[in-house]
Amino acid sequence: MDTLSLDSVEFTFFPIGLEDGVAEHRAMFVGTLALPVVVISRVDGIKSVRIAFDVPRYVAFAKHYINHADVVRDAIGQATRDNHFNQPPDGTVYLDGDAPRWTGTLQLAHR
């Protein structure tokens, strides 16, 4: 039986343009670069924000992801574009192949 080794990497970032001001968020990457999942959450707990992104295999292969930060930046970009920070979705969101890449500051929290 083959085993699959999963990565877990956490980043912090501060999205701009939120209705209630700037707040620290964390983005957790779990999986492999071919099958990633990204979960974004607000750190301060004042406003509940949790956005889970499932990355379809065809999107991961089409984007040719080579590092964790690129996947996370695409998830943040889509969340910003679709206003998920102000109106979090009820369920899992699928990352779009045309998700805009967020270019803000992304800091590694821990691996």
C-alpha positions as CSV (number, residue, x, y, z in Angstrom):
1,M,0.0,0.0,0.0
2,D,1.3,3.4,-1.0
3,T,1.3,6.2,1.5
4,L,0.7,9.9,0.8
5,S,2.7,12.5,2.7
6,L,0.7,15.6,3.3
7,D,2.1,19.1,3.8
8,S,0.7,21.5,6.4
9,V,1.8,25.1,6.1
10,E,0.3,28.2,7.7
11,F,0.5,31.8,6.6
12,T,-0.7,35.1,8.1
13,F,-2.0,38.0,6.1
14,F,-4.0,41.2,6.4
15,P,-6.7,41.5,3.7
16,I,-7.6,45.1,2.7
17,G,-11.1,46.4,2.0
18,L,-13.0,44.6,4.7
19,E,-16.2,46.3,5.9
20,D,-14.9,46.3,9.5
21,G,-11.3,47.3,8.9
22,V,-8.1,45.4,8.7
23,A,-7.8,42.2,10.7
24,E,-5.2,39.4,10.9
25,H,-6.1,36.2,9.0
26,R,-4.5,32.8,8.7
27,A,-4.4,30.6,5.7
28,M,-3.7,26.9,6.3
29,F,-2.5,24.9,3.3
30,V,-3.0,21.1,3.7
31,G,-2.4,18.4,1.2
32,T,0.0,18.2,-1.7
33,L,0.6,20.7,-4.5
34,A,-1.4,18.4,-6.8
35,L,-4.4,18.1,-4.4
36,P,-4.3,21.1,-2.0
37,V,-7.0,22.4,0.4
38,V,-6.8,26.0,1.8
39,V,-8.7,27.1,4.9
40,I,-8.8,30.8,5.7
41,S,-9.8,32.1,9.1
42,R,-9.8,35.3,11.0
43,V,-7.4,35.2,14.0
44,D,-9.0,37.7,16.5
45,G,-12.3,35.9,16.8
46,I,-14.3,39.1,16.8
47,K,-16.1,38.2,13.5
48,S,-16.3,34.6,12.5
49,V,-14.7,34.1,9.1
50,R,-13.8,30.6,7.8
51,I,-13.5,30.0,4.1
52,A,-12.5,26.5,2.9
53,F,-11.2,26.1,-0.6
54,D,-11.0,22.8,-2.3
55,V,-8.7,22.9,-5.3
56,P,-9.9,20.7,-8.1
57,R,-7.2,18.4,-9.6
58,Y,-7.6,20.0,-13.1
59,V,-7.0,23.5,-11.6
60,A,-3.9,22.4,-9.6
61,F,-2.4,20.8,-12.7
62,A,-3.3,23.7,-15.0
63,K,-1.8,26.2,-12.7
64,H,1.4,24.2,-12.3
65,Y,1.7,25.1,-8.6
66,I,5.3,24.9,-7.5
67,N,5.0,26.3,-3.9
68,H,2.4,26.6,-1.2
69,A,2.2,30.4,-1.3
70,D,0.9,30.4,-4.9
71,V,-2.1,28.2,-4.0
72,V,-2.8,30.4,-0.9
73,R,-2.5,33.6,-2.9
74,D,-5.0,32.3,-5.5
75,A,-7.5,31.4,-2.7
76,I,-7.1,34.8,-1.1
77,G,-7.5,36.5,-4.5
78,Q,-10.7,34.6,-5.2
79,A,-12.0,35.3,-1.6
80,T,-11.4,39.0,-2.2
81,R,-12.9,39.0,-5.7
82,D,-16.0,37.2,-4.5
83,N,-16.4,39.2,-1.3
84,H,-16.1,36.1,1.0
85,F,-14.3,38.0,3.7
86,N,-17.4,40.2,4.3
87,Q,-19.9,37.5,3.4
88,P,-18.4,34.1,4.2
89,P,-19.9,31.1,2.3
90,D,-21.8,28.4,4.1
91,G,-19.9,25.5,2.5
92,T,-16.7,24.7,0.7
93,V,-15.7,26.9,-2.2
94,Y,-14.0,25.4,-5.3
95,L,-11.0,27.4,-6.5
96,D,-11.5,28.8,-10.0
97,G,-9.0,28.3,-12.7
98,D,-9.1,32.0,-13.3
99,A,-8.8,33.1,-9.6
100,P,-6.8,36.3,-9.4
101,R,-3.5,35.9,-7.5
102,W,-3.4,38.2,-4.4
103,T,-0.2,40.2,-4.3
104,G,-0.3,41.4,-0.7
105,T,2.1,40.5,2.1
106,L,2.0,36.8,3.1
107,Q,4.1,35.7,6.0
108,L,4.9,32.1,6.9
109,A,3.5,31.4,10.4
110,H,4.8,27.9,10.7
111,R,5.3,24.7,8.8
